[in-house]
Amino acid sequence: MRFRDGGPAELVCVEHIDNAMYRTRSAEVDRYRHALNELGYAAADREKTNRLLEKAAEGYRRCMPV
């Protein structure tokens, strides 16, 4: 997250099941930014993601008891 004057310049919020961590040091923010950029490069495009989700949902529906 990026903020205007009066707060940290940037903040990373890392959420867990029962808590969250907030990172404000620039080295930490840079590491998270880099990780998210890498995930974006590796991720499937929107159309492929939709196909994969539909396939997973169909498999789930087939396994559900009637």
MORACOR-V254783 format. One line per field, one symbol per residue. ss: DSSP state (@ for helix, = for strand, . for the rest). burial: b if it has 16 or more other C-alpha atoms within 10 Angstrom, else e. A space follows every 50 residues. Layout:
ss->???
burial->???
This chain:
ss->.=.......=.====....====..@@@@@@@@@@@@@@@@@...@@@@@ @@@@@@@@@@@@@...
burial->eeeeeeeeeebbeeeeeeeeeebbeeeebeebeeeeeeeeeeeeeeeeee eeeeeeeeeeeeeeee
